[in-house]
Structures are given as structure tokens and as C-alpha cells.
Amino acid sequence: MKRLFAILLASCMAATCAHAEQFNVLVFSKTAGWHHDAIPAGVAAVQNLGKLHDFKVFWTEDANRVFNDKELPKYQAVIFLLTTGDVLDDKQQAAFERYIQAGGGYVGVHSASDTEHGWPWYTRLVGRMFQMHPAVQTAVLKVEDRNFPGMERFARRSLATEEWYEFGPALTGQLNYLLTVDESTYKPEASSGERRSKGMGAFHPVSWYQNYDQGRSFYTALGHLPATYGDPVFLHHLYGGIYWAATGRSFQAD
């Protein structure tokens, strides 16, 4: 009996040792400007996605701990989750550039495009930067490309409630657009200080991806509201971006 127990215990230990997650991701949510109430929900959502899709998640707001040449290579993707403002110093920025140049992946969520405006390399990594937004409203979200991981569950046109970011011009010529919002379905007028805007017009991007500086970059402007992180369609969209950024694997819905 003791021998049988020992065999079973050894088998269980071997199975545990043999198991390894698909990949590792770093969730970084440091803010140096607006602090979104959705950050705890967003962190929990990514952690749950890790359990559902078998990838490892490490979360921190301590840039000193992870943005260096020793720690960053442990992760296949780095998620800037609702970050704002200047969150990395010069040495940390240089380490992150080397990480992407070595083939790493970047995922930007919502206010990741309102982060590090004065760091040109980062702004090109994101692809387009936040300028202003109107009040949170319900609008029609449109699919531009279904053939990307996480896009197959969206209806061609669907209702979504969001803080619809208005963006500046594309900063690279490599952006592949996944989602847009129909400005005719909400009030896009916005202001920021003395600046006024009537919206972006006929083409208002919401999510995109690109290959950039030997690495991969995925961005979604969705994710302002805490409850959005309970929406299974959004969560699958977010996982698709994480999966692509971490692995580079494509997906064909059609």
C-alpha cells in the first residue's frame, strides 16, 4: 500500500513539474496622471484570462522591479493596462525598447495611448495617441477585420458603451485596423482646455495592431468602465490581442 501511494505521489509530482503555461505576461498599471477606477477589475480580468487560457500573469505598478534587461525577457508580452502619464524613466525606457527589438510583445489598453506622450518611440509603438474624449455614451462599434485573434465573436455592428477616445494621426504606416466606432450614432463633440473637436469624422479607429521595431503591438481603446471587464466579447478581444502579442500567431475567421 505504501509503495502504491509513493508511486501515485511521484506521478502527481511529475505531472505538476511537467506542466507549464503557454506563455508569461506582465501587467503594468502605473499611473502618473488620471487613475482609472477600472484598474482592479482589469487586473482581475487578465488574471482570470490567464486561468482560462493557461498563461501566467504577473502584475505590478513598480517600474523599478521589472523594466530592466534581467526581468523583461521573462515575459512574452507586456500589457500597459490603463497607464497614464510618464511612467518610466530613461533607463527603463531603454530597457523596454531593447525588449521589443528582441521580439517582445506589447498590449495597450485604453489610456495606454495617454501614456508617455514625450517618448517618440513609445508613441509609434502605440500607433496613435489620445487627444480628448466626449462623455461616456452608447454607440455602434463596427468590425473592420475579423481575421485576427479574438475578433470572431463580435457582430459586424454592435452596441457598446465607452469613453470614445479621439486620436491624433497615425504615427506609423503599418497600422492594421480591427474596430471603429460610427460617430453618427453618438455625440462626438469634445473639449479639452481651449481645444474643441467635433470628432474624427467618417473613420474613427478603436483598435489596431502592427509589427513594430522587430516586435508586435496591439492596442484597444475599449476598457474605460469597470463593468466592461465582465463583458465576455470584450474579454475575448483582449485575450486575442494578448495571444497575438505573445506568440505572433494569426487567426482566420473567414
Backbone torsions as a table, in degrees:
resi	resn	phi	psi	omega
1	MET	NA	-44.1	178.8
2	LYS	-62.9	-38.7	-179.7
3	ARG	-65.2	-40.5	178.9
4	LEU	-64.2	-42.3	178.4
5	PHE	-61.7	-41.9	179.6
6	ALA	-63.0	-39.0	179.2
7	ILE	-65.8	-44.7	-179.9
8	LEU	-64.2	-41.5	179.1
9	LEU	-63.2	-43.2	178.9
10	ALA	-63.6	-38.4	179.0
11	SER	-65.2	-42.4	179.4
12	CYS	-64.6	-41.7	179.6
13	MET	-65.1	-38.9	179.0
14	ALA	-65.5	-40.4	179.0
15	ALA	-65.0	-39.8	178.5
16	THR	-64.5	-43.8	-179.6
17	CYS	-66.1	-32.7	-176.2
18	ALA	-74.9	-24.1	-177.0
19	HIS	-74.0	135.0	174.4
20	ALA	-142.9	140.5	179.6
21	GLU	-65.9	160.7	-179.3
22	GLN	-57.5	-45.9	-177.4
23	PHE	-163.3	171.4	179.6
24	ASN	-114.8	138.9	175.5
25	VAL	-128.2	148.0	174.8
26	LEU	-105.1	127.5	173.8
27	VAL	-103.4	120.3	-177.2
28	PHE	-120.1	121.9	-173.6
29	SER	-131.0	30.6	178.8
30	LYS	-67.0	141.2	177.0
31	THR	-125.8	141.2	174.6
32	ALA	-127.7	20.1	178.2
33	GLY	-149.4	-127.6	178.0
34	TRP	-63.0	135.4	178.4
35	HIS	-109.5	111.7	-176.6
36	HIS	-73.7	135.8	175.2
37	ASP	-64.2	-17.7	-175.5
38	ALA	-81.0	-5.4	-175.2
39	ILE	-58.0	-48.7	179.0
40	PRO	-59.3	-40.7	178.6
41	ALA	-65.3	-38.4	179.4
42	GLY	-66.2	-43.6	178.2
43	VAL	-61.8	-46.8	179.8
44	ALA	-61.5	-37.9	-179.6
45	ALA	-64.6	-44.0	179.0
46	VAL	-66.0	-39.3	176.9
47	GLN	-60.8	-41.0	177.8
48	ASN	-68.8	-36.4	174.2
49	LEU	-61.7	-37.3	177.2
50	GLY	-61.2	-39.4	177.3
51	LYS	-68.5	-41.7	-177.5
52	LEU	-68.0	-39.6	-174.0
53	HIS	-110.0	10.5	171.7
54	ASP	60.3	53.5	168.7
55	PHE	-129.7	155.1	-174.3
56	LYS	-91.6	138.0	-176.1
57	VAL	-123.6	129.5	171.1
58	PHE	-123.2	127.9	-176.6
59	TRP	-114.5	137.4	174.4
60	THR	-155.7	157.9	168.7
61	GLU	-116.1	9.5	-178.6
62	ASP	-98.4	97.6	-178.0
63	ALA	-63.5	-33.5	-179.6
64	ASN	-61.2	-28.9	-175.3
65	ARG	-73.8	-32.8	-169.3
66	VAL	-124.5	-22.8	-174.9
67	PHE	-88.5	73.7	177.5
68	ASN	-152.6	169.5	-173.6
69	ASP	-72.1	-14.3	177.8
70	LYS	-84.2	-42.6	-172.8
71	GLU	-88.2	-42.4	-173.8
72	LEU	-58.0	-38.8	-179.7
73	PRO	-63.5	-9.8	176.9
74	LYS	-72.3	-15.1	-172.7
75	TYR	-115.4	140.4	176.8
76	GLN	-86.6	-17.5	176.0
77	ALA	-150.7	147.2	175.4
78	VAL	-118.5	124.4	-178.3
79	ILE	-101.7	116.8	171.3
80	PHE	-88.2	96.7	-173.0
81	LEU	-97.2	103.0	175.3
82	LEU	58.4	31.7	173.9
83	THR	-70.3	157.1	174.6
84	THR	-148.3	151.3	173.1
85	GLY	73.0	-161.4	-177.8
86	ASP	-90.4	103.9	-171.3
87	VAL	-107.6	-10.8	-179.6
88	LEU	-126.2	142.8	174.2
89	ASP	-85.5	-178.6	-173.8
90	ASP	-61.0	-43.5	-179.7
91	LYS	-65.8	-39.8	179.2
92	GLN	-68.0	-38.7	175.9
93	GLN	-61.3	-45.5	-179.6
94	ALA	-61.9	-39.5	178.3
95	ALA	-64.9	-39.6	-180.0
96	PHE	-69.6	-36.8	175.7
97	GLU	-61.0	-44.5	179.0
98	ARG	-64.0	-35.5	178.5
99	TYR	-62.1	-47.5	178.5
100	ILE	-65.9	-41.1	-179.6
101	GLN	-65.2	-20.6	176.3
102	ALA	-88.8	6.2	177.0
103	GLY	102.4	13.6	-179.3
104	GLY	-73.1	168.5	-178.7
105	GLY	-115.2	146.5	178.5
106	TYR	-123.6	136.7	172.8
107	VAL	-126.1	122.4	177.0
108	GLY	-110.5	129.9	-178.9
109	VAL	-118.6	122.2	174.3
110	HIS	51.9	-104.4	-172.2
111	SER	-76.3	8.8	168.7
112	ALA	-59.0	-24.0	176.6
113	SER	-84.3	0.2	174.0
114	ASP	-113.9	34.9	-174.9
115	THR	-126.3	137.1	172.8
116	GLU	53.7	49.9	178.9
117	HIS	-60.5	-26.2	-177.7
118	GLY	-90.6	8.5	-179.2
119	TRP	-111.5	95.0	-173.0
120	PRO	-56.2	-38.9	180.0
121	TRP	-60.8	-43.5	-179.6
122	TYR	-66.2	-41.1	-179.2
123	THR	-62.4	-35.4	176.4
124	ARG	-71.8	-34.1	176.0
125	LEU	-60.8	-46.3	177.1
126	VAL	-64.0	-46.2	177.0
127	GLY	109.9	-43.6	174.7
128	ARG	-146.8	145.2	-175.4
129	MET	-112.3	147.5	179.4
130	PHE	-61.9	140.8	174.4
131	GLN	-118.3	-51.9	179.1
132	MET	-164.4	176.9	178.7
133	HIS	-154.5	152.1	171.8
134	PRO	-83.4	-173.3	175.9
135	ALA	-65.3	156.4	176.4
136	VAL	-59.3	131.1	-177.7
137	GLN	-148.0	160.8	171.5
138	THR	-87.0	136.1	-179.2
139	ALA	-149.2	175.6	179.4
140	VAL	-93.9	120.1	176.4
141	LEU	-91.3	134.2	-176.3
142	LYS	-118.7	138.0	176.4
143	VAL	-85.6	126.7	176.4
144	GLU	-98.4	-28.5	-177.7
145	ASP	-152.3	116.4	179.0
146	ARG	-87.5	-15.5	-172.0
147	ASN	-90.2	63.8	178.3
148	PHE	-153.9	146.2	-178.7
149	PRO	-53.6	133.1	175.8
150	GLY	87.6	-0.8	-176.0
151	MET	-94.9	-12.4	-169.0
152	GLU	-73.3	-12.5	-178.3
153	ARG	-94.1	-9.1	176.4
154	PHE	-74.4	138.4	166.3
155	ALA	-69.5	158.1	-179.4
156	ARG	-56.7	-42.3	172.8
157	ARG	-132.4	133.8	-178.3
158	SER	-149.0	156.8	177.0
159	LEU	-81.2	138.4	175.1
160	ALA	-145.5	146.7	177.9
161	THR	-112.4	123.6	-170.2
162	GLU	-157.4	165.2	168.3
163	GLU	-90.8	94.8	-168.3
164	TRP	-74.9	102.4	-179.4
165	TYR	-66.4	138.7	168.0
166	GLU	-99.0	135.7	-173.8
167	PHE	-114.3	156.4	170.6
168	GLY	-76.1	-174.0	-177.3
169	PRO	-66.9	159.3	175.0
170	ALA	-62.2	135.6	-176.1
171	LEU	-101.0	-5.0	170.1
172	THR	-137.5	166.0	177.2
173	GLY	-98.1	20.3	-171.9
174	GLN	-115.3	8.9	-174.9
175	LEU	-73.8	131.5	175.1
176	ASN	-110.2	117.3	-170.9
177	TYR	-89.3	136.1	-178.4
178	LEU	-107.4	-43.2	-177.0
179	LEU	-134.3	145.8	170.8
180	THR	-134.0	167.0	175.7
181	VAL	-118.4	140.9	-179.6
182	ASP	-84.8	105.2	-176.4
183	GLU	-65.6	-18.2	178.4
184	SER	-72.1	-9.5	-175.8
185	THR	-101.8	4.5	175.3
186	TYR	-153.5	179.2	179.9
187	LYS	-97.6	102.0	-173.4
188	PRO	-84.2	-3.7	-177.5
189	GLU	-59.7	133.7	-177.5
190	ALA	-144.5	161.7	176.3
191	SER	-144.7	150.8	176.3
192	SER	-146.5	104.8	-173.5
193	GLY	65.2	-123.7	178.7
194	GLU	-89.6	-5.5	-179.2
195	ARG	-81.8	140.8	176.7
196	ARG	-128.6	147.5	179.5
197	SER	-144.0	147.3	173.9
198	LYS	-104.2	12.0	179.4
199	GLY	110.0	-177.1	-177.6
200	MET	-94.3	-15.0	178.2
201	GLY	99.3	-148.7	-172.0
202	ALA	-66.3	-27.4	-179.3
203	PHE	-121.4	108.6	-177.6
204	HIS	-124.3	96.6	-174.8
205	PRO	-71.9	151.5	-179.7
206	VAL	-126.6	-34.9	-179.6
207	SER	-146.7	145.6	-179.2
208	TRP	-159.8	171.9	176.1
209	TYR	-146.6	163.4	177.8
210	GLN	-162.1	156.6	164.6
211	ASN	-88.6	131.1	-173.0
212	TYR	-144.0	124.4	172.7
213	ASP	49.9	46.9	178.4
214	GLN	76.4	-1.6	178.6
215	GLY	-118.9	-166.5	-177.2
216	ARG	-126.9	141.8	-178.8
217	SER	-133.9	127.2	175.2
218	PHE	-124.9	137.5	178.7
219	TYR	-136.4	138.5	169.7
220	THR	-131.9	133.3	178.0
221	ALA	-83.3	-8.7	176.9
222	LEU	-70.5	158.3	174.5
223	GLY	115.8	18.1	180.0
224	HIS	-73.2	-43.8	-174.2
225	LEU	-86.0	139.1	177.3
226	PRO	-55.0	-39.3	-176.5
227	ALA	-67.5	-20.6	177.8
228	THR	-58.6	-29.9	-178.6
229	TYR	-76.9	5.5	170.0
230	GLY	-108.4	2.1	-179.3
231	ASP	-86.3	114.9	-175.7
232	PRO	-63.2	-30.4	179.0
233	VAL	-69.3	-45.5	176.2
234	PHE	-61.4	-43.8	-178.6
235	LEU	-61.9	-37.6	178.2
236	HIS	-68.8	-37.9	174.2
237	HIS	-59.9	-45.5	179.5
238	LEU	-64.4	-43.4	178.3
239	TYR	-62.4	-39.3	178.2
240	GLY	-57.4	-42.3	178.0
241	GLY	-66.0	-41.1	177.7
242	ILE	-63.2	-46.3	-178.9
243	TYR	-59.1	-45.9	-179.9
244	TRP	-68.0	-44.4	-179.7
245	ALA	-61.5	-36.7	-177.4
246	ALA	-79.5	-33.8	-171.0
247	THR	-115.5	-25.4	-174.5
248	GLY	76.5	8.6	-177.2
249	ARG	-83.0	136.8	-177.6
250	SER	-90.2	180.0	-179.4
251	PHE	-153.1	136.5	177.3
252	GLN	-116.4	113.5	177.0
253	ALA	-83.9	-28.4	-176.2
254	ASP	-111.4	NA	NA
